Amino acid sequence: MPEEVSILADLGIIQIDSYGKVTGADMLATMEEILHIQSERGLTRVFVDASKETSLPNTLPLHQFGSMLSADAMMLRFAVLVNDQVREDLHFLETVTKNRGMQVRMFDSREEAMAWLLE
């Protein structure tokens, strides 16, 4: 699976390391794991390192995932580190989720992403 979920316990952040070709099934499995962690530990901040992703699903699956994410994970705040290969797709996903009231933001630097997430 091209996504690994861990916890940065000292910061109270769920971290997702995402790399390679990410499928819709990968994204759904990761979301289930995040929701499980949130339910058990009460963590609401998520850092996604997508800087090593090479591709994401096309527009329709991304839109469907964004809609589902908005419905199931409204209480979470996501900071996403992007790269040029998937920037456009991730900005589309950001728009879908923000339009539904989520706190999601894309970043070019880990430091800026963490600062926003921790404010």
N, C-alpha and C positions, 0 to 999 in steps of 0.2 A: 504494500500500500504506500503510495507516495505522500502520505501525510502522517506525521507522528505527533501525538498529543502528550504534553507533559505539564507539570505545574511548577511555576517559579514561586515556591512557598514563601520566601522572604519578601516578595512583592505582592503576593496574593493575586497572581495572574496565571491564567491558563495560556499556555503557549502552543501554537501549532507550527511545526516545521513542515513546509510543503515544497515538494520538488518534482521535477519531471512532468510527465503528462498526467494531469488530474482529471478524473472522470466524475460524472454526476454521482455515481455510486460511492466514490471515494469521499466526496463532499458530504453526502448524506450520512455515511458511517462516522465521519469526524464530528458532524453536528450532534449525532446521538451521543457520542462520547462526551462532548462538551456539556450537553444538557444533563448527563448523568453526574458529571463532576460538579456542575452548578447546584444540582439538587442535593448532593451529599455534603458539599463543603461551603456552599453559599457564595462561591466566587462569581463575580459578574464582569470582570475585565478579561479581555481576550486579545492576545498579540498573535498575529499571523505573519510568519516570515515566508512570504511568497516570492522572495527574491531569486529562488532557484527553480521556479516553475517554468515549464517550456510551453505548455498549452492547457487550455480549459475547455469545457464543453461549449457548444455553439450557443447562440442567443436564446433560443427557446428553453433549453434546460437551465441556463443561467437565470433566466427570468423566473422560471418555476421554483428554482432553489431559493432565490431572493425572496419570493413571496412566502414560501414555507418558513424560511429563516425569520422573516418579520413576524409571522404568526406565532412561532414557537419560542423565539429567543429575544423578545422585545426587551427583557430586563438586562440583556448583555450589552457591553460596550466593546466594539471591535476597532483595533488599530492594525492596519495591514501594510506591511513593507512590500512594495511592488518593484518589478523590473520592466524594462522596455518590451519584452516579449509578450507579457500578459497585461500590460498597463490598460489598454483599451477595454479588454474584457472585464477587468476588475473595477474599472471606473463605471462601467455599465451596471455591474452588480451593486456597487455603492449607490448609484442613483436609484435603482429598484428598491433597495432597503431603506434609504433615507426618505424616499417618497412615502414610505409606510411608517415613518416615525422612529426608525432605529438610529442609534448612535454608531455610525460607521465612518471611518475616515482612512484615506490612502496616504502613504508617506513614502518619501525617497530615502529617508535615513532612519535607522533604528532608534537613535537618540531622540529625534523629534516624535516618533511614534510612542515611545515609552513615556516621554514627558507629557504628551497629551492624554495618554491612558491613565496616568497617575494623578492628573490635576483634579 
